[in-house]
Amino acid sequence: MSEIIAQPLTVEAFAPYGDVLEAVGEPDKTINAGFCGRWHDKATLDFGPDGRAGISVFQAEPRTLPYTLDLVERHPDGSQAFIPMSRDSWLVTVADDDGGKPVNIKAFIVRAGQAINFHRGTWHGVLTPLSAPGLFAVVDRIGDTVNLEEFRLDPPIAVSV
């Protein structure tokens, strides 16, 4: 089994795969009579012509490192955002596409206070919290078409830090 090392999540490193949502530096705007900072428009949501935005809540079982990555998926009809509902770090894996197959797999440690939004069609691993409760708000496409492709990795890849 080959191994990859998870890197810290940064806006620059993750840009080919999606958006990083985080409150860094000074807010773009101040709202609510000066009592609230707003980091404005941090992700591009894309639900295609026949979809709509939906917000769901997921609870995923925590995983341990090293993690065995054996399944990736993508959503051809819409973007997908994962917003943790706790202040715990978690693991996100992504891959480039080569003719319908995931290649060049990368892993990132998402620190407390960060969230991500996958671009439409981005290969990614399943939701991988590293501690309980593993609770996430997920913003993704709701529609009538099948919006999921899965790919089993054979051999699997070990992800460590």
Backbone torsions as a table, in degrees:
resi	resn	phi	psi	omega
1	MET	NA	130.1	175.6
2	SER	-77.5	165.8	-176.4
3	GLU	-132.4	142.7	171.3
4	ILE	-124.4	153.2	-179.3
5	ILE	-105.3	125.9	179.0
6	ALA	-71.9	134.5	179.0
7	GLN	-103.8	159.9	173.1
8	PRO	-63.1	143.2	179.8
9	LEU	-74.5	126.7	173.5
10	THR	-130.3	155.9	178.9
11	VAL	-57.5	-44.7	-175.9
12	GLU	-66.5	-46.2	-177.3
13	ALA	-68.1	-31.4	-176.3
14	PHE	-89.7	-12.1	-173.8
15	ALA	-51.5	-38.9	179.0
16	PRO	-64.9	-18.7	-173.5
17	TYR	-107.9	-21.8	-177.7
18	GLY	166.3	-158.0	-175.0
19	ASP	-113.1	145.3	172.2
20	VAL	-101.6	127.8	177.9
21	LEU	-103.5	116.4	179.4
22	GLU	-158.1	156.4	177.9
23	ALA	-102.1	96.3	-177.2
24	VAL	-123.7	138.7	-179.2
25	GLY	72.4	-159.7	179.6
26	GLU	-79.6	145.5	176.7
27	PRO	-60.1	152.3	176.5
28	ASP	-69.3	-32.4	-175.7
29	LYS	-142.8	155.5	170.1
30	THR	-115.7	129.9	-176.0
31	ILE	-129.8	-176.5	177.4
32	ASN	53.7	52.5	177.4
33	ALA	57.8	33.5	176.3
34	GLY	86.4	4.4	-177.0
35	PHE	-98.3	1.7	-175.8
36	CYS	-144.1	128.2	173.1
37	GLY	-90.6	142.5	-179.9
38	ARG	-125.2	120.6	169.8
39	TRP	-92.2	104.3	-162.7
40	HIS	-86.4	137.7	168.2
41	ASP	53.6	59.7	-173.9
42	LYS	-84.7	-9.5	-178.1
43	ALA	-146.2	149.1	174.9
44	THR	-100.6	111.2	178.6
45	LEU	-89.1	137.9	-174.6
46	ASP	-138.5	111.2	-177.3
47	PHE	-116.7	13.6	178.2
48	GLY	67.1	175.8	-175.4
49	PRO	-72.8	-20.8	-174.3
50	ASP	-114.7	15.9	-178.5
51	GLY	-120.7	173.1	176.3
52	ARG	-139.9	162.0	178.0
53	ALA	-74.9	138.8	172.9
54	GLY	-133.8	148.7	175.3
55	ILE	-117.0	123.2	178.2
56	SER	-120.8	166.8	174.2
57	VAL	-118.6	128.2	179.4
58	PHE	-113.6	143.5	169.7
59	GLN	-124.7	111.2	-176.3
60	ALA	-107.0	145.7	177.7
61	GLU	-67.8	133.8	176.9
62	PRO	-62.8	146.5	177.9
63	ARG	-115.4	166.1	178.1
64	THR	-118.2	157.8	175.7
65	LEU	-100.7	141.6	-2.2
66	PRO	-68.0	144.5	-177.6
67	TYR	-104.2	136.5	177.3
68	THR	-94.2	110.4	179.3
69	LEU	-90.3	112.8	-178.5
70	ASP	-126.7	-2.8	-178.7
71	LEU	-143.2	130.2	170.6
72	VAL	-124.9	161.2	-178.7
73	GLU	-144.7	166.9	172.0
74	ARG	-149.4	163.0	-177.5
75	HIS	-122.9	99.2	-172.9
76	PRO	-69.1	-18.8	-175.2
77	ASP	-104.9	0.9	-179.2
78	GLY	-172.8	157.6	175.0
79	SER	-73.5	167.7	179.8
80	GLN	-148.4	122.8	-179.7
81	ALA	-108.6	137.4	175.3
82	PHE	-114.0	119.3	-177.2
83	ILE	-123.0	105.7	-177.6
84	PRO	-64.0	144.4	179.2
85	MET	-103.8	16.7	172.4
86	SER	-140.5	170.2	-177.0
87	ARG	-102.3	53.4	-179.8
88	ASP	-114.4	149.6	175.1
89	SER	-75.3	159.3	-179.7
90	TRP	-151.7	170.3	-174.7
91	LEU	-108.4	135.3	172.9
92	VAL	-127.3	134.1	177.2
93	THR	-119.5	143.9	-178.6
94	VAL	-140.5	164.9	178.0
95	ALA	-150.1	154.2	171.2
96	ASP	-78.8	164.9	178.2
97	ASP	-106.8	134.3	174.8
98	ASP	-131.2	91.4	178.4
99	GLY	62.5	36.4	179.2
100	GLY	91.8	4.4	177.9
101	LYS	-121.1	140.9	177.3
102	PRO	-74.6	134.6	177.5
103	VAL	-138.1	165.5	173.5
104	ASN	59.3	51.3	-175.0
105	ILE	-69.0	136.3	178.4
106	LYS	-128.2	154.3	178.7
107	ALA	-131.9	144.9	-179.5
108	PHE	-133.8	143.5	170.3
109	ILE	-93.2	120.1	178.6
110	VAL	-92.3	118.7	-176.1
111	ARG	-84.5	164.7	176.5
112	ALA	-53.4	135.6	179.7
113	GLY	92.2	0.1	176.9
114	GLN	-113.6	153.0	172.2
115	ALA	-140.1	169.3	-179.3
116	ILE	-135.7	157.6	173.3
117	ASN	-131.6	115.4	177.0
118	PHE	-77.0	136.0	171.0
119	HIS	-64.5	155.9	175.6
120	ARG	-54.9	132.6	175.5
121	GLY	81.7	5.7	-179.2
122	THR	-79.6	126.0	173.3
123	TRP	-67.0	134.6	178.8
124	HIS	-153.0	156.6	176.1
125	GLY	-75.7	170.5	178.4
126	VAL	-70.6	164.9	179.4
127	LEU	-58.0	124.4	-170.4
128	THR	-130.9	76.3	173.6
129	PRO	-69.0	150.4	178.6
130	LEU	-102.7	-3.1	175.6
131	SER	-155.7	162.4	178.0
132	ALA	-73.0	149.8	16.6
133	PRO	-92.2	-8.9	-179.3
134	GLY	67.3	32.8	-175.1
135	LEU	-100.0	127.2	-175.8
136	PHE	-135.8	142.3	163.9
137	ALA	-87.6	134.8	-178.7
138	VAL	-123.9	125.3	176.8
139	VAL	-107.7	115.5	179.6
140	ASP	-151.0	-177.1	-173.4
141	ARG	-77.7	132.6	171.3
142	ILE	-113.7	126.6	-179.2
143	GLY	-173.4	179.5	-175.1
144	ASP	-84.5	-19.2	-177.5
145	THR	-82.9	156.6	175.5
146	VAL	-72.5	122.1	-174.2
147	ASN	-118.8	40.5	-178.9
148	LEU	-146.3	127.8	169.0
149	GLU	-123.4	132.4	178.3
150	GLU	-114.4	150.8	178.3
151	PHE	-140.0	121.6	177.3
152	ARG	-83.8	129.3	178.0
153	LEU	-87.3	123.8	179.9
154	ASP	-137.5	103.3	10.3
155	PRO	-82.4	160.4	175.3
156	PRO	-68.3	170.6	-179.3
157	ILE	-120.9	135.0	175.7
158	ALA	-86.4	132.0	178.0
159	VAL	-114.1	125.3	178.4
160	SER	-135.7	178.9	178.6
161	VAL	-117.7	NA	NA
